[in-house]
Amino acid sequence: MPITAYLAGPDVFLPDAPGHAARKSAICAAHGITALPPLNEDVASLAAMPEAAAWRIIFAKDMAMMERADIVIANLTPFRGASADAGTLVELGWFLGRGRPIFAYSNSAILFAARSQAQVAAVPDPMPGLTVGGFGLPDNLMIPGAVETGGLPIQLPEGGRDLPFDSLAVFSRCVAAAARRLGVAPG
């Protein structure tokens, strides 16, 4: 039986989101996994809808896609802050709550505590003295904890250097590792 993966992450905001999703889908297919990339371009007349209707339709569409997915492969590259995209983290929690395997990657090699310190240097905390428990992890401890329920840690760039936000190198390793973990034959 084929494995279907919901591709969570802020990739939907990239300038060429459909092309990026097609490249990610091809990588998944090469490993025997069917990708479900949540694109907003697949919602007819989205631009003509009032915002109050549009976001609800996107939410319902993405929830339906997640319901169809066997696993999630999440892009946890920091997005507009020190941590992963908030919407992606909701999706991660959804899969965790349903006991479905979670696999994830980040194109950032910088650990969460260092990213948080850099952010506080740029934008001070609203209350001085707040702490961050880094634990040597790539993000807040709840995120790697959720990912490791799938049996693998968050996949990070090799060599300790960040990769471009849209790089697919770590994604490719993550998909290959997920396929091996699940015993999926290459496509």
N, CA, C and O of each residue as an XYZ file, in Angstrom:
748
protein
N       0.839     -1.175      0.000
C       0.000      0.000      0.000
C       0.890      1.247      0.000
O       1.815      1.337      0.807
N       0.629      2.201     -0.885
C       1.467      3.395     -0.946
C       1.301      4.275      0.299
O       0.238      4.307      0.919
N       2.367      4.978      0.641
C       2.370      5.916      1.763
C       2.102      7.310      1.208
O       2.700      7.711      0.210
N       1.210      8.039      1.848
C       0.891      9.404      1.455
C       1.406     10.355      2.528
O       1.138     10.164      3.714
N       2.151     11.387      2.106
C       2.756     12.338      3.041
C       2.225     13.746      2.817
O       2.274     14.277      1.708
N       1.720     14.336      3.883
C       1.363     15.747      3.875
C       2.662     16.526      4.043
O       3.412     16.280      4.988
N       2.936     17.461      3.137
C       4.172     18.230      3.168
C       3.923     19.561      3.869
O       3.621     20.567      3.227
N       4.052     19.553      5.175
C       3.804     20.752      5.974
C       4.989     21.708      5.872
O       6.130     21.281      5.694
N       4.709     22.984      5.984
C       5.775     23.972      6.015
C       5.372     25.270      5.357
O       4.336     25.352      4.698
N       6.195     26.282      5.539
C       5.892     27.584      4.972
C       6.251     27.709      3.488
O       6.262     28.816      2.952
N       6.539     26.610      2.832
C       6.892     26.612      1.407
C       5.788     27.237      0.559
O       6.059     27.758     -0.523
N       4.569     27.191      1.031
C       3.428     27.752      0.311
C       3.609     29.254      0.080
O       2.963     29.824     -0.798
N       4.482     29.899      0.861
C       4.709     31.335      0.736
C       5.837     31.682     -0.233
O       6.074     32.860     -0.500
N       6.534     30.684     -0.761
C       7.617     30.934     -1.708
C       7.074     31.552     -2.999
O       5.933     31.285     -3.375
N       7.876     32.371     -3.679
C       7.412     32.993     -4.929
C       6.970     31.977     -5.978
O       6.012     32.223     -6.711
N       7.661     30.835     -6.057
C       7.298     29.777     -7.013
C       6.828     28.551     -6.232
O       7.380     27.462     -6.388
N       5.823     28.728     -5.403
C       5.335     27.623     -4.567
C       4.917     26.398     -5.394
O       5.266     25.281     -5.012
N       4.188     26.554     -6.506
C       3.814     25.353     -7.280
C       5.027     24.605     -7.838
O       5.055     23.375     -7.810
N       6.020     25.325     -8.339
C       7.225     24.672     -8.866
C       8.004     23.974     -7.765
O       8.497     22.862     -7.954
N       8.112     24.624     -6.623
C       8.807     24.032     -5.478
C       8.082     22.767     -5.024
O       8.715     21.751     -4.738
N       6.748     22.835     -4.959
C       5.950     21.668     -4.556
C       6.116     20.528     -5.550
O       6.158     19.363     -5.154
N       6.208     20.849     -6.826
C       6.407     19.807     -7.852
C       7.762     19.120     -7.660
O       7.865     17.901     -7.794
N       8.798     19.901     -7.347
C      10.120     19.314     -7.113
C      10.100     18.418     -5.865
O      10.678     17.331     -5.869
N       9.446     18.870     -4.819
C       9.343     18.055     -3.601
C       8.528     16.783     -3.871
O       8.870     15.709     -3.376
N       7.468     16.906     -4.645
C       6.637     15.743     -4.968
C       7.419     14.707     -5.764
O       7.250     13.505     -5.560
N       8.274     15.173     -6.670
C       9.100     14.253     -7.471
C      10.096     13.515     -6.584
O      10.339     12.324     -6.779
N      10.674     14.214     -5.611
C      11.601     13.560     -4.678
C      10.860     12.487     -3.888
O      11.370     11.380     -3.713
N       9.672     12.806     -3.417
C       8.879     11.819     -2.675
C       8.563     10.607     -3.556
O       8.723      9.464     -3.127
N       8.117     10.862     -4.776
C       7.755      9.771     -5.684
C       8.940      8.845     -5.945
O       8.769      7.632     -6.057
N      10.131      9.411     -6.039
C      11.334      8.591     -6.264
C      11.601      7.653     -5.096
O      12.340      6.679     -5.237
N      11.008      7.940     -3.949
C      11.173      7.092     -2.757
C       9.899      6.316     -2.420
O       9.779      5.761     -1.328
N       8.949      6.279     -3.358
C       7.733      5.492     -3.154
C       6.705      6.160     -2.260
O       5.843      5.483     -1.700
N       6.780      7.462     -2.117
C       5.846      8.205     -1.270
C       5.047      9.179     -2.135
O       5.618      9.889     -2.962
N       3.749      9.211     -1.948
C       2.888     10.158     -2.652
C       2.781     11.427     -1.815
O       2.384     11.381     -0.651
N       3.139     12.561     -2.415
C       3.153     13.837     -1.700
C       1.810     14.554     -1.804
O       1.148     14.526     -2.841
N       1.430     15.192     -0.708
C       0.275     16.074     -0.676
C       0.757     17.454     -0.239
O       0.732     17.773      0.950
N       1.198     18.279     -1.202
C       1.655     19.620     -0.835
C       0.468     20.579     -0.748
O      -0.295     20.698     -1.708
N       0.301     21.254      0.369
C      -0.835     22.173      0.512
C      -0.581     23.497     -0.202
O       0.094     24.376      0.333
N      -1.107     23.632     -1.377
C      -0.966     24.867     -2.150
C      -2.280     25.644     -2.122
O      -3.359     25.055     -2.073
N      -2.178     26.939     -2.153
C      -3.398     27.742     -2.223
C      -3.823     27.964     -3.664
O      -4.966     28.341     -3.920
N      -2.913     27.733     -4.619
C      -3.245     27.896     -6.032
C      -4.300     26.894     -6.495
O      -4.932     27.096     -7.532
N      -4.492     25.820     -5.737
C      -5.472     24.813     -6.151
C      -6.892     25.150     -5.698
O      -7.811     24.363     -5.923
N      -7.082     26.298     -5.066
C      -8.424     26.736     -4.671
C      -8.901     27.722     -5.735
O      -8.359     28.818     -5.878
N      -9.937     27.303     -6.481
C     -10.460     28.144     -7.551
C     -11.013     29.451     -6.979
O     -11.661     29.457     -5.933
N     -10.753     30.534     -7.666
C     -11.290     31.861     -7.334
C     -10.858     32.389     -5.976
O     -11.536     33.249     -5.414
N      -9.760     31.903     -5.438
C      -9.306     32.344     -4.123
C      -9.096     33.859     -4.081
O      -9.483     34.513     -3.113
N      -8.492     34.410     -5.116
C      -8.189     35.841     -5.136
C      -9.456     36.685     -5.135
O      -9.448     37.812     -4.641
N     -10.539     36.154     -5.681
C     -11.786     36.920     -5.758
C     -12.634     36.807     -4.493
O     -13.620     37.530     -4.345
N     -12.264     35.913     -3.584
C     -13.060     35.706     -2.363
C     -12.753     36.753     -1.308
O     -11.642     37.280     -1.252
N     -13.736     37.054     -0.474
C     -13.431     37.880      0.701
C     -12.462     37.108      1.603
O     -12.528     35.881      1.670
N     -11.566     37.815      2.296
C     -10.569     37.154      3.135
C     -11.203     36.218      4.159
O     -10.662     35.148      4.436
N     -12.342     36.610      4.720
C     -13.002     35.785      5.741
C     -13.430     34.434      5.183
O     -13.460     33.448      5.919
N     -13.756     34.372      3.920
C     -14.119     33.101      3.290
C     -12.863     32.351      2.849
O     -12.774     31.133      3.000
N     -11.903     33.083      2.308
C     -10.700     32.449      1.748
C      -9.929     31.665      2.796
O      -9.568     30.514      2.549
N      -9.666     32.248      3.953
C      -8.853     31.531      4.935
C      -9.577     30.301      5.453
O      -8.942     29.290      5.754
N     -10.892     30.370      5.561
C     -11.650     29.193      6.024
C     -11.609     28.065      5.002
O     -11.539     26.891      5.366
N     -11.653     28.420      3.738
C     -11.577     27.404      2.679
C     -10.193     26.765      2.667
O     -10.071     25.548      2.527
N      -9.148     27.581      2.813
C      -7.787     27.039      2.860
C      -7.639     26.109      4.063
O      -7.085     25.017      3.937
N      -8.125     26.530      5.218
C      -8.040     25.707      6.425
C      -8.752     24.370      6.214
O      -8.190     23.321      6.528
N      -9.970     24.392      5.693
C     -10.731     23.155      5.477
C     -10.045     22.247      4.460
O     -10.016     21.028      4.632
N      -9.498     22.837      3.409
C      -8.791     22.058      2.382
C      -7.566     21.380      2.982
O      -7.322     20.196      2.747
N      -6.796     22.142      3.759
C      -5.585     21.574      4.358
C      -5.934     20.488      5.377
O      -5.250     19.467      5.451
N      -6.989     20.701      6.158
C      -7.416     19.673      7.120
C      -7.820     18.389      6.396
O      -7.497     17.293      6.852
N      -8.518     18.518      5.281
C      -8.926     17.339      4.504
C      -7.702     16.619      3.945
O      -7.663     15.389      3.913
N      -6.704     17.381      3.504
C      -5.472     16.764      3.001
C      -4.749     16.019      4.115
O      -4.252     14.912      3.910
N      -4.694     16.630      5.291
C      -4.026     15.978      6.422
C      -4.757     14.691      6.796
O      -4.121     13.692      7.133
N      -6.063     14.709      6.740
C      -6.846     13.513      7.073
C      -6.523     12.366      6.121
O      -6.541     11.203      6.522
N      -6.226     12.690      4.861
C      -5.898     11.661      3.860
C      -4.474     11.143      3.988
O      -4.152     10.089      3.440
N      -3.616     11.867      4.703
C      -2.187     11.528      4.759
C      -1.882     10.476      5.822
O      -2.479     10.459      6.898
N      -0.944      9.610      5.491
C      -0.466      8.597      6.436
C       0.586      9.178      7.377
O       0.665      8.804      8.547
N       1.399     10.105      6.842
C       2.512     10.696      7.588
C       2.582     12.184      7.265
O       1.900     12.671      6.364
N       3.416     12.894      8.015
C       3.748     14.276      7.687
C       5.256     14.376      7.529
O       6.016     13.767      8.282
N       5.675     15.147      6.545
C       7.074     15.538      6.395
C       7.054     17.057      6.480
O       6.549     17.732      5.583
N       7.613     17.593      7.575
C       7.473     19.014      7.882
C       8.767     19.796      7.695
O       9.839     19.361      8.113
N       8.648     20.942      7.068
C       9.750     21.882      6.937
C       9.739     22.767      8.185
O       8.865     23.621      8.341
N      10.708     22.558      9.064
C      10.801     23.310     10.315
C      11.874     24.395     10.261
O      12.309     24.887     11.302
N      12.300     24.768      9.060
C      13.250     25.858      8.917
C      12.637     27.098      9.563
O      11.484     27.426      9.281
N      13.382     27.793     10.422
C      12.816     28.980     11.079
C      12.180     29.927     10.061
O      12.721     30.171      8.982
N      11.017     30.448     10.441
C      10.232     31.275      9.532
C       9.757     32.518     10.257
O       8.921     32.445     11.158
N      10.291     33.647      9.863
C       9.909     34.942     10.437
C      10.053     34.977     11.957
O       9.214     35.533     12.665
N      11.123     34.377     12.433
C      11.394     34.360     13.862
C      12.437     33.306     14.182
O      13.089     32.771     13.285
N      12.589     33.011     15.457
C      13.601     32.052     15.899
C      13.147     30.610     15.756
O      13.968     29.695     15.831
N      11.861     30.392     15.553
C      11.310     29.042     15.541
C      10.640     28.733     14.204
O      10.586     29.570     13.303
N      10.139     27.524     14.108
C       9.424     27.077     12.910
C       8.121     27.854     12.743
O       7.652     28.506     13.676
N       7.550     27.777     11.561
C       6.287     28.417     11.220
C       5.171     27.944     12.150
O       5.011     26.742     12.365
N       4.404     28.874     12.698
C       3.346     28.548     13.655
C       2.295     27.612     13.058
O       1.856     26.673     13.722
N       1.892     27.856     11.823
C       0.897     26.980     11.192
C       1.410     25.562     11.024
O       0.669     24.598     11.213
N       2.690     25.439     10.667
C       3.315     24.124     10.530
C       3.309     23.393     11.865
O       3.107     22.179     11.913
N       3.529     24.130     12.947
C       3.545     23.505     14.271
C       2.155     23.022     14.674
O       2.036     22.007     15.361
N       1.108     23.724     14.264
C      -0.262     23.239     14.503
C      -0.454     21.921     13.758
O      -1.005     20.966     14.306
N       0.001     21.873     12.514
C      -0.123     20.648     11.717
C       0.664     19.507     12.342
O       0.187     18.373     12.384
N       1.855     19.795     12.823
C       2.673     18.788     13.506
C       1.912     18.217     14.704
O       1.877     17.002     14.903
N       1.307     19.097     15.495
C       0.525     18.663     16.649
C      -0.671     17.815     16.254
O      -1.038     16.878     16.963
N      -1.269     18.140     15.139
C      -2.406     17.360     14.637
C      -1.966     15.920     14.368
O      -2.641     14.975     14.777
N      -0.829     15.755     13.677
C      -0.326     14.409     13.395
C       0.091     13.698     14.681
O      -0.159     12.502     14.833
N       0.717     14.413     15.598
C       1.110     13.828     16.876
C      -0.126     13.319     17.616
O      -0.125     12.206     18.142
N      -1.166     14.127     17.655
C      -2.389     13.755     18.358
C      -3.092     12.548     17.762
O      -3.841     11.862     18.458
N      -2.866     12.288     16.517
C      -3.487     11.129     15.860
C      -2.552      9.931     15.794
O      -2.905      8.894     15.233
N      -1.367     10.069     16.362
C      -0.423      8.956     16.389
C       0.131      8.606     15.025
O       0.568      7.476     14.809
N       0.123      9.555     14.096
C       0.667      9.302     12.761
C       2.135      9.717     12.726
O       2.518     10.707     13.348
N       2.947      8.967     12.005
C       4.392      9.251     11.984
C       4.718     10.662     11.507
O       4.133     11.177     10.554
N       5.676     11.265     12.208
C       6.140     12.616     11.926
C       7.608     12.542     11.517
O       8.428     11.930     12.202
N       7.921     13.171     10.394
C       9.292     13.319      9.935
C       9.494     14.794      9.625
O       8.582     15.461      9.138
N      10.686     15.304      9.906
C      10.885     16.737      9.731
C      12.340     17.071      9.451
O      13.252     16.288      9.719
N      12.520     18.270      8.900
C      13.850     18.752      8.576
C      13.880     20.267      8.746
O      12.845     20.931      8.813
N      15.096     20.786      8.813
C      15.308     22.229      8.847
C      16.546     22.545      8.025
O      17.518     21.790      8.038
N      16.508     23.649      7.318
C      17.676     24.097      6.564
C      18.578     24.984      7.412
O      19.550     25.546      6.907
N      18.260     25.114      8.704
C      19.096     25.887      9.615
C      19.894     24.943     10.504
O      19.341     24.039     11.131
N      21.193     25.168     10.545
C      22.064     24.375     11.418
C      22.271     25.059     12.764
O      22.829     24.469     13.689
N      21.817     26.310     12.870
C      21.992     27.073     14.109
C      20.956     26.593     15.121
O      19.771     26.489     14.804
N      21.407     26.304     16.332
C      20.501     25.781     17.352
C      19.547     26.860     17.867
O      19.813     28.056     17.744
N      18.439     26.414     18.442
C      17.355     27.288     18.884
C      17.818     28.366     19.855
O      17.426     29.524     19.709
N      18.632     28.021     20.832
C      19.070     29.007     21.827
C      19.834     30.154     21.157
O      19.619     31.317     21.499
N      20.707     29.846     20.226
C      21.480     30.885     19.535
C      20.564     31.753     18.669
O      20.724     32.973     18.629
N      19.613     31.137     17.982
C      18.670     31.920     17.174
C      17.827     32.823     18.072
O      17.562     33.975     17.729
N      17.408     32.298     19.219
C      16.599     33.085     20.156
C      17.391     34.265     20.698
O      16.859     35.370     20.796
N      18.654     34.048     21.050
C      19.499     35.136     21.543
C      19.668     36.210     20.480
O      19.631     37.400     20.794
N      19.851     35.813     19.242
C      19.993     36.778     18.148
C      18.708     37.583     17.969
O      18.754     38.785     17.707
N      17.567     36.918     18.112
C      16.297     37.628     17.965
C      16.091     38.628     19.100
O      15.630     39.744     18.863
N      16.428     38.240     20.328
C      16.282     39.148     21.467
C      17.212     40.350     21.306
O      16.874     41.456     21.727
N      18.369     40.141     20.706
C      19.276     41.257     20.462
C      18.654     42.252     19.484
O      18.879     43.457     19.593
N      17.871     41.747     18.528
C      17.232     42.611     17.532
C      15.909     43.190     18.037
O      15.600     44.357     17.799
N      15.139     42.362     18.733
C      13.827     42.775     19.243
C      13.733     42.293     20.689
O      13.459     41.118     20.935
N      13.957     43.189     21.639
C      13.961     42.760     23.042
C      12.649     42.107     23.472
O      11.574     42.450     22.980
N      12.763     41.157     24.403
C      11.581     40.503     24.963
C      10.676     41.531     25.628
O      11.161     42.559     26.101
N       9.382     41.276     25.675
C       8.462     42.220     26.316
C       8.661     42.309     27.830
O       8.204     43.257     28.469
N       9.347     41.316     28.395
C       9.614     41.306     29.833
C      11.062     40.880     30.031
O      11.398     39.726     29.765
N      11.919     41.772     30.488
C      13.328     41.401     30.685
C      13.478     40.219     31.648
O      12.731     40.082     32.617
N      14.465     39.376     31.349
C      14.750     38.246     32.224
C      14.114     36.943     31.806
O      14.349     35.921     32.452
N      13.297     36.932     30.726
C      12.724     35.670     30.246
C      13.863     34.769     29.774
O      14.837     35.252     29.199
N      13.747     33.480     30.011
C      14.809     32.552     29.631
C      14.366     31.656     28.485
O      13.177     31.519     28.200
N      15.348     31.053     27.841
C      15.108     30.072     26.779
C      15.884     28.822     27.157
O      17.098     28.875     27.356
N      15.186     27.698     27.257
C      15.843     26.422     27.515
C      16.226     25.790     26.198
O      15.389     25.153     25.558
N      17.456     25.946     25.778
C      17.873     25.449     24.470
C      18.116     23.956     24.410
O      17.784     23.316     23.412
N      18.699     23.380     25.476
C      18.978     21.944     25.559
C      19.781     21.414     24.375
O      19.793     20.208     24.132
N      20.450     22.295     23.636
C      21.224     21.857     22.481
C      20.360     21.354     21.343
O      20.816     20.563     20.517
N      19.107     21.810     21.291
C      18.151     21.328     20.293
C      17.951     22.330     19.158
O      18.247     23.515     19.312
N      17.442     21.847     18.004
C      17.227     22.741     16.866
C      16.005     23.646     17.007
O      15.868     24.601     16.242
N      15.108     23.372     17.966
C      13.935     24.219     18.190
C      13.435     23.954     19.608
O      14.027     23.156     20.335
N      12.369     24.607     20.000
C      11.767     24.390     21.313
C      11.627     22.895     21.555
O      11.247     22.162     20.642
N      11.923     22.428     22.751
C      12.000     20.989     23.040
C      10.756     20.191     22.654
O      10.860     19.002     22.353
N       9.593     20.819     22.657
C       8.373     20.097     22.290
C       8.375     19.691     20.813
O       7.755     18.695     20.438
N       9.065     20.454     19.993
C       9.082     20.171     18.554
C       9.947     18.951     18.251
O       9.451     18.016     17.623
N      11.225     18.911     18.668
C      11.998     17.685     18.442
C      11.374     16.472     19.135
O      11.450     15.353     18.628
N      10.754     16.702     20.302
C      10.083     15.592     20.986
C       8.980     14.995     20.137
O       8.858     13.774     20.037
N       8.170     15.857     19.523
C       7.092     15.378     18.651
C       7.654     14.644     17.436
O       7.159     13.583     17.054
N       8.692     15.221     16.835
C       9.284     14.606     15.640
C       9.866     13.237     15.966
O       9.720     12.298     15.184
N      10.517     13.120     17.101
C      11.160     11.846     17.437
C      10.163     10.723     17.703
O      10.566      9.563     17.784
N       8.873     11.033     17.840
C       7.882      9.956     17.943
C       7.830      9.151     16.651
O       7.394      8.000     16.656
N       8.271      9.747     15.540
C       8.344      9.042     14.262
C       9.570      8.146     14.170
O       9.717      7.385     13.213
N      10.446      8.235     15.161
C      11.601      7.356     15.205
C      12.895      7.983     14.740
O      13.947      7.349     14.822
N      12.847      9.212     14.252
C      14.050      9.880     13.762
C      14.101     11.302     14.295
O      13.059     11.913     14.535
N      15.306     11.835     14.481
C      15.402     13.242     14.886
C      15.131     14.166     13.695
O      15.050     13.717     12.552
N      14.993     15.456     13.984
C      14.884     16.449     12.911
C      16.158     16.381     12.082
O      17.262     16.431     12.626
N      16.008     16.270     10.786
C      17.150     16.219      9.881
C      17.675     17.644      9.680
O      16.897     18.552      9.387
N      18.989     17.844      9.836
C      19.618     19.153      9.741
C      20.702     19.157      8.669
O      21.154     18.095      8.240
N      21.124     20.352      8.233
C      22.202     20.412      7.230
C      23.478     19.770      7.754
O      23.805     19.882      8.936
N      24.180     19.109      6.875
C      25.470     18.535      7.237
C      26.516     19.636      7.203
O      26.394     20.590      6.435
N      27.535     19.510      8.025
C      28.615     20.475      8.023
C      28.371     21.702      8.879
O      29.210     22.602      8.910
N      27.241     21.763      9.576
C      26.981     22.862     10.493
C      26.720     24.215      9.867
O      26.835     25.234     10.548
N      26.374     24.257      8.601
C      26.094     25.524      7.922
C      24.670     25.558      7.424
O      24.146     24.571      6.908
N      24.048     26.725      7.589
C      22.694     26.914      7.065
C      22.683     26.757      5.550
O      23.663     27.057      4.868
N      21.557     26.284      5.044
C      21.330     26.213      3.605
C      20.263     27.238      3.240
O      19.532     27.702      4.115
N      20.162     27.598      1.969
C      19.097     28.524      1.568
C      17.728     27.972      1.972
O      17.523     26.758      2.015
N      16.804     28.873      2.266
C      15.471     28.489      2.731
C      14.817     27.461      1.808
O      14.174     26.525      2.283
N      14.977     27.625      0.493
C      14.316     26.744     -0.463
C      15.161     25.559     -0.922
O      14.775     24.850     -1.851
N      16.308     25.334     -0.283
C      17.142     24.182     -0.634
C      16.379     22.886     -0.366
O      15.631     22.780      0.606
N      16.577     21.915     -1.235
C      15.900     20.622     -1.075
C      16.861     19.513     -0.639
O      16.472     18.346     -0.598
N      18.101     19.859     -0.316
C      19.088     18.852      0.067
C      18.684     18.110      1.341
O      18.704     16.880      1.366
N      18.319     18.833      2.392
C      17.956     18.176      3.646
C      16.586     17.515      3.521
O      16.352     16.455      4.100
N      15.682     18.136      2.769
C      14.380     17.514      2.500
C      14.587     16.142      1.852
O      13.950     15.164      2.243
N      15.475     16.075      0.867
C      15.734     14.807      0.166
C      16.228     13.735      1.138
O      15.782     12.589      1.081
N      17.149     14.108      2.032
C      17.631     13.145      3.035
C      16.518     12.722      3.970
O      16.439     11.557      4.359
N      15.653     13.663      4.335
C      14.540     13.363      5.241
C      13.558     12.383      4.596
O      13.110     11.435      5.239
N      13.229     12.613      3.337
C      12.313     11.711      2.618
C      12.920     10.313      2.518
O      12.234      9.318      2.752
N      14.204     10.238      2.171
C      14.879      8.933      2.072
C      14.868      8.219      3.421
O      14.613      7.016      3.479
N      15.140      8.943      4.504
C      15.139      8.346      5.840
C      13.744      7.887      6.234
O      13.590      6.823      6.833
N      12.726      8.675      5.906
C      11.341      8.291      6.212
C      10.962      7.022      5.443
O      10.343      6.116      6.001
N      11.332      6.961      4.172
C      11.021      5.778      3.364
C      11.694      4.541      3.937
O      11.076      3.479      4.012
N      12.963      4.666      4.346
C      13.666      3.523      4.951
C      12.967      3.121      6.258
O      12.728      1.938      6.497
N      12.646      4.094      7.086
C      12.022      3.824      8.398
C      10.681      3.100      8.227
O      10.329      2.220      9.013
N       9.942      3.490      7.182
C       8.623      2.907      6.953
C       8.662      1.677      6.053
O       7.631      1.042      5.829
N       9.832      1.338      5.540
C       9.960      0.177      4.649
C       9.293      0.359      3.309
O       8.760     -0.593      2.740
N       9.321      1.595      2.793
C       8.704      1.898      1.513
C       9.710      1.660      0.409
O      10.855      2.104      0.502
N       9.295      0.965     -0.636
C      10.170      0.706     -1.771
C      10.220      1.937     -2.670
O       9.204      2.607     -2.856
N      11.384      2.240     -3.227
C      11.488      3.391     -4.153
C      10.506      3.257     -5.295
O      10.195      2.156     -5.751
N      10.015      4.422     -5.755
C       9.005      4.470     -6.816
C       9.526      4.173     -8.175
O       8.766      4.184     -9.143
